[in-house]
């Protein structure tokens, strides 16, 4: 059975707290695992969450600030220690190539797994598999930063009443799905488009075109909300979003489930992030993330 869920490994911003680890997010998607922004302590959080190195197929780093990347060294070494049997690909801003190399080879270890380096230097599609397309969009932060988007290909939903009206049943249902036409009846006559699921990951950024492009129509949006609205000036100065800004972007993009994360250590009341997001007009499902949380992707429409 395919599983599509987000496993939250850490939710702190620059400074971890007693209750929040540095960033780390695993997206389980049909037998593949995409690890986003492994900050310091990610390897231990993986153990606490029941995530193994064998679960990882891609590592996606938005940018090279420590809270989003210092865990790379441990994660890559663990992939090698456990001799992960499948290819692992790492995506990250090409401008940070030197940082990636320093982290990858920060200490001595035995390389047993070929981690493929696939740096990002422009908006566009990074990978296409039968199950999803991985895209990147440039964000607005003091250092180069990219957000990521996972999009399932559209499929078809068979309509029983139309099949019955055309007398199509049993093995003929599979036949029309494979061949597209049966005795003059087209697949369009007995089915409709089933939109693929969409996941978006937006970390450190001001509001920009990239935020809106990534969030557009997302079933699940994971987005930073480092500051509360009263600290908007700090957010702009440091290249971050407030809870209200993140929620308005999600509202305008038609997001179904919004996950707020990446919180400044200055705040101790997570309920205020939810209150401000609701005040901004977001009416969909809303989660203020905490460490070790699991969030399933919403069911298809």
Backbone torsions as a table, in degrees:
resi	resn	phi	psi	omega
1	UNK	NA	131.6	180.0
2	UNK	-72.5	144.0	178.6
3	UNK	-123.3	131.5	174.8
4	UNK	-130.0	107.9	-178.6
5	UNK	-154.2	157.3	173.7
6	UNK	-100.7	130.3	173.5
7	UNK	-110.9	115.7	-177.1
8	UNK	-88.1	117.5	-178.9
9	UNK	-96.2	-27.0	180.0
10	UNK	-162.8	151.0	-172.4
11	UNK	-135.4	5.0	-179.4
12	UNK	-80.3	159.9	172.7
13	UNK	-93.0	-128.6	-170.3
14	UNK	-61.5	-36.7	-176.0
15	UNK	-114.8	117.6	175.1
16	UNK	-68.9	158.4	-179.8
17	UNK	-122.7	-177.6	177.5
18	UNK	-63.1	-24.8	-174.5
19	UNK	-114.1	-8.6	-177.5
20	UNK	-129.3	122.4	173.8
21	UNK	-80.2	164.3	168.8
22	UNK	-56.4	166.7	-176.3
23	UNK	-53.3	157.7	173.5
24	UNK	168.6	127.7	-175.7
25	UNK	-145.0	126.7	176.8
26	UNK	-110.8	126.2	173.4
27	UNK	-102.3	115.3	172.7
28	UNK	-87.6	127.2	-175.4
29	UNK	-143.2	98.0	174.2
30	UNK	52.0	50.9	175.8
31	UNK	88.6	-6.7	174.6
32	UNK	-108.1	154.6	176.3
33	UNK	-124.6	126.0	177.2
34	UNK	-111.6	115.2	-179.0
35	UNK	-97.0	120.9	-178.8
36	UNK	-105.8	132.3	170.3
37	UNK	48.2	67.7	178.8
38	UNK	-75.8	98.5	176.8
39	UNK	-79.4	-178.9	179.6
40	UNK	-56.4	135.5	179.0
41	UNK	88.0	3.2	-176.5
42	UNK	-61.6	-39.8	-177.5
43	UNK	-60.2	-41.0	178.8
44	UNK	-69.2	-39.4	177.8
45	UNK	-64.1	-35.4	175.5
46	UNK	-59.6	-43.6	179.0
47	UNK	-62.2	-41.9	-179.4
48	UNK	-66.7	-30.8	-177.2
49	UNK	-92.1	-1.4	-178.5
50	UNK	74.7	30.1	178.7
51	UNK	-104.1	125.5	-179.3
52	UNK	-101.2	159.2	175.5
53	UNK	-58.9	-32.1	178.9
54	UNK	-64.7	-16.2	179.0
55	UNK	-78.6	-11.0	-171.8
56	UNK	-94.3	129.8	175.7
57	UNK	-120.2	-30.8	177.0
58	UNK	-137.9	146.0	172.0
59	UNK	-119.9	124.0	-176.7
60	UNK	-119.7	112.4	-179.1
61	UNK	-104.8	127.0	-179.2
62	UNK	-75.7	-40.0	-178.7
63	UNK	-166.6	169.5	-173.0
64	UNK	-104.4	57.3	159.0
65	UNK	-96.3	149.1	-169.1
66	UNK	-57.2	-38.0	-176.7
67	UNK	-69.5	-7.0	178.6
68	UNK	-113.8	-4.1	-172.0
69	UNK	-146.1	-12.2	-175.3
70	UNK	-65.4	-19.3	176.9
71	UNK	-78.4	-6.8	-178.5
72	UNK	-57.6	-42.6	-177.3
73	UNK	-56.5	-50.4	-179.1
74	UNK	-66.6	-40.7	-178.4
75	UNK	-65.2	-45.8	-179.5
76	UNK	-64.8	-40.3	177.9
77	UNK	-66.6	-34.6	177.7
78	UNK	-67.8	-38.6	176.0
79	UNK	-57.0	-40.8	179.1
80	UNK	-74.2	-42.4	179.4
81	UNK	-58.8	-41.9	-178.4
82	UNK	-84.4	-1.1	178.3
83	UNK	50.1	56.5	178.1
84	UNK	-54.1	127.3	-170.5
85	UNK	-82.8	-6.9	-177.5
86	UNK	-115.2	162.4	178.9
87	UNK	-64.2	145.2	174.6
88	UNK	-124.3	130.6	-178.2
89	UNK	-115.4	136.5	179.8
90	UNK	-113.0	126.1	176.2
91	UNK	-111.4	139.3	-177.6
92	UNK	-169.1	159.9	179.0
93	UNK	-59.9	131.1	-179.6
94	UNK	-60.3	-30.2	179.6
95	UNK	-62.4	-18.2	178.9
96	UNK	-102.8	22.5	-177.7
97	UNK	-54.1	-42.2	-177.7
98	UNK	-64.6	-34.3	178.4
99	UNK	-69.6	-41.2	178.7
100	UNK	-60.3	-46.0	-178.7
101	UNK	-63.6	-40.0	178.5
102	UNK	-63.5	-40.3	179.8
103	UNK	-71.8	-40.2	-178.7
104	UNK	-63.2	-37.0	-177.0
105	UNK	-117.8	40.6	-176.1
106	UNK	-72.5	-25.8	176.5
107	UNK	-141.2	172.0	178.8
108	UNK	-78.9	137.3	174.1
109	UNK	-162.9	166.2	-179.7
110	UNK	-90.6	119.5	178.4
111	UNK	-82.0	118.4	176.9
112	UNK	-117.5	-11.4	-176.6
113	UNK	-126.2	132.7	177.2
114	UNK	-85.0	98.5	175.6
115	UNK	-78.9	119.0	-178.3
116	UNK	-82.9	125.1	178.2
117	UNK	-89.1	122.8	-179.0
118	UNK	-131.5	74.1	-175.7
119	UNK	-65.7	155.7	-177.7
120	UNK	-108.2	131.5	177.2
121	UNK	-133.9	8.6	178.9
122	UNK	-165.9	160.2	172.8
123	UNK	-59.7	146.9	174.2
124	UNK	146.6	-171.9	-178.6
125	UNK	-85.4	129.8	-179.3
126	UNK	-97.9	-33.1	-177.2
127	UNK	-158.8	148.4	175.5
128	UNK	-131.3	125.4	177.3
129	UNK	-124.7	170.7	176.3
130	UNK	-60.2	-23.7	-174.0
131	UNK	-97.9	-24.6	-177.0
132	UNK	-164.0	164.0	168.0
133	UNK	-115.0	133.6	177.7
134	UNK	-104.1	124.7	-178.0
135	UNK	-120.9	160.1	176.0
136	UNK	-132.1	148.3	175.9
137	UNK	-137.8	138.5	179.3
138	UNK	-69.3	137.6	177.7
139	UNK	-110.0	-173.0	-176.4
140	UNK	-123.5	102.3	-176.3
141	UNK	-146.8	159.5	-179.6
142	UNK	-57.6	-27.5	170.5
143	UNK	-115.0	158.5	-177.0
144	UNK	-58.7	130.9	-175.2
145	UNK	-140.9	138.5	177.4
146	UNK	-123.5	141.8	169.4
147	UNK	-98.3	163.4	-175.4
148	UNK	-125.8	154.3	-177.8
149	UNK	-143.2	130.4	178.9
150	UNK	-111.3	124.4	-174.6
151	UNK	-127.5	122.5	175.1
152	UNK	-79.4	139.9	175.7
153	UNK	-61.1	146.0	174.5
154	UNK	-63.4	148.2	177.1
155	UNK	-124.4	-161.2	178.5
156	UNK	-124.1	141.8	175.2
157	UNK	-111.8	117.1	179.2
158	UNK	-73.0	141.9	-176.7
159	UNK	-109.7	106.1	-173.5
160	UNK	-55.0	-39.3	-177.3
161	UNK	-66.9	-34.9	178.2
162	UNK	-74.6	-37.4	174.7
163	UNK	-59.5	-44.8	-179.5
164	UNK	-64.4	-39.2	-179.3
165	UNK	-62.8	-29.5	179.9
166	UNK	-98.5	5.1	176.7
167	UNK	70.6	27.6	-178.9
168	UNK	-100.0	122.8	-177.4
169	UNK	-150.8	169.6	175.2
170	UNK	59.0	-134.9	-176.0
171	UNK	-64.6	-21.8	-179.5
172	UNK	-67.5	-23.3	176.9
173	UNK	-64.0	-47.2	176.7
174	UNK	-64.0	-35.9	-179.0
175	UNK	-64.5	-44.5	-179.6
176	UNK	-69.4	-30.0	175.5
177	UNK	-65.5	-39.5	-178.6
178	UNK	-75.9	-42.0	-170.7
179	UNK	-97.5	-19.9	176.8
180	UNK	86.2	-11.6	179.3
181	UNK	-155.9	146.4	180.0
182	UNK	-149.2	114.6	178.4
183	UNK	50.9	43.1	176.9
184	UNK	84.9	-4.4	177.7
185	UNK	-97.6	125.3	-179.0
186	UNK	-89.8	160.9	177.2
187	UNK	-59.8	-36.0	178.9
188	UNK	-63.1	-26.3	-179.1
189	UNK	-71.0	-23.1	-172.2
190	UNK	-125.3	13.1	-179.2
191	UNK	-151.2	173.8	175.9
192	UNK	-139.6	163.0	179.7
193	UNK	-67.1	133.3	173.3
194	UNK	-108.7	107.2	-175.6
195	UNK	-64.2	134.5	178.6
196	UNK	-67.6	154.5	178.6
197	UNK	-73.5	153.5	-176.2
198	UNK	-135.6	132.1	178.8
199	UNK	-123.9	136.9	179.5
200	UNK	-129.8	143.5	-178.3
201	UNK	-129.3	112.6	-175.4
202	UNK	-124.3	111.6	176.9
203	UNK	-108.9	-151.7	-161.3
204	UNK	-46.6	115.2	-177.1
205	UNK	-169.7	153.7	163.4
206	UNK	-83.7	172.0	171.5
207	UNK	-62.3	134.6	-178.7
208	UNK	-162.3	174.1	-179.8
209	UNK	-59.4	-36.1	-179.0
210	UNK	-61.5	-38.9	178.2
211	UNK	-58.6	-48.2	-176.0
212	UNK	-68.5	-38.5	179.6
213	UNK	-65.4	-41.1	180.0
214	UNK	-68.4	-40.0	-174.4
215	UNK	-77.5	-20.4	-171.7
216	UNK	-52.8	116.3	174.9
217	UNK	66.6	18.9	-176.5
218	UNK	-70.1	136.9	172.1
219	UNK	-74.8	-35.9	177.5
220	UNK	-137.9	120.0	178.5
221	UNK	-115.2	120.3	172.4
222	UNK	-101.7	119.4	-171.7
223	UNK	-141.9	141.0	178.2
224	UNK	-68.8	143.0	169.9
225	UNK	-142.0	70.3	-172.7
226	UNK	-59.9	-36.7	-172.7
227	UNK	-120.4	157.1	167.9
228	UNK	-82.9	164.4	-171.0
229	UNK	-61.7	-31.4	-178.8
230	UNK	-68.1	-13.0	178.3
231	UNK	-109.2	31.8	-177.2
232	UNK	-59.2	-37.0	-179.7
233	UNK	-62.0	-41.6	175.7
234	UNK	-61.9	-40.5	179.8
235	UNK	-60.1	-47.2	-179.7
236	UNK	-63.6	-45.1	-177.5
237	UNK	-61.7	-36.6	-174.4
238	UNK	-101.0	2.9	176.5
239	UNK	76.8	46.9	-178.2
240	UNK	-133.6	176.9	177.8
241	UNK	-112.4	156.3	169.4
242	UNK	-97.6	168.6	178.0
243	UNK	-59.1	-43.4	-179.9
244	UNK	-66.3	-40.9	178.4
245	UNK	-63.2	-44.6	179.3
246	UNK	-62.2	-41.7	-178.2
247	UNK	-68.7	-38.4	178.6
248	UNK	-66.6	-38.9	176.4
249	UNK	-62.0	-41.5	178.8
250	UNK	-67.0	-41.4	178.4
251	UNK	-59.9	-49.3	-176.9
252	UNK	-67.6	-25.3	-178.5
253	UNK	-90.1	-3.2	179.9
254	UNK	71.8	32.5	179.8
255	UNK	-67.7	139.9	-179.8
256	UNK	-87.4	-43.9	-179.6
257	UNK	-131.3	120.4	-177.6
258	UNK	-105.5	127.4	176.3
259	UNK	-116.0	114.0	177.3
260	UNK	-90.7	140.0	-177.9
261	UNK	-157.8	-173.6	177.6
262	UNK	63.6	64.0	-172.4
263	UNK	-95.6	138.6	173.6
264	UNK	-64.1	144.9	180.0
265	UNK	-67.9	-10.6	-178.3
266	UNK	-71.3	-16.2	-175.5
267	UNK	-105.4	136.9	-179.8
268	UNK	-118.8	-0.6	-177.1
269	UNK	-118.7	89.8	-177.7
270	UNK	-62.3	-24.0	-179.9
271	UNK	-59.9	-27.6	-178.6
272	UNK	-67.9	-30.7	176.4
273	UNK	-64.3	-41.9	177.8
274	UNK	-66.0	-42.5	-179.2
275	UNK	-61.0	-44.3	-178.4
276	UNK	-70.2	-33.4	177.2
277	UNK	-66.1	-40.8	177.3
278	UNK	-67.5	-39.6	178.6
279	UNK	-62.7	-26.7	179.1
280	UNK	-79.0	-5.2	173.6
281	UNK	102.2	8.5	177.5
282	UNK	-79.6	125.5	-174.4
283	UNK	-113.9	-1.7	179.5
284	UNK	-78.5	-169.5	177.5
285	UNK	-69.4	138.0	-172.3
286	UNK	-134.6	131.2	178.1
287	UNK	-130.1	128.4	168.5
288	UNK	-92.3	111.6	-168.4
289	UNK	-68.6	150.0	168.6
290	UNK	-136.6	160.3	-176.7
291	UNK	-58.7	140.4	176.3
292	UNK	72.0	14.1	175.3
293	UNK	-73.0	145.8	172.9
294	UNK	-118.3	130.6	-176.7
295	UNK	-127.6	112.1	177.6
296	UNK	-74.0	147.7	172.3
297	UNK	-65.4	141.7	177.8
298	UNK	-59.3	149.4	176.4
299	UNK	-61.9	153.5	179.2
300	UNK	-59.9	150.2	-179.9
301	UNK	-64.1	NA	NA
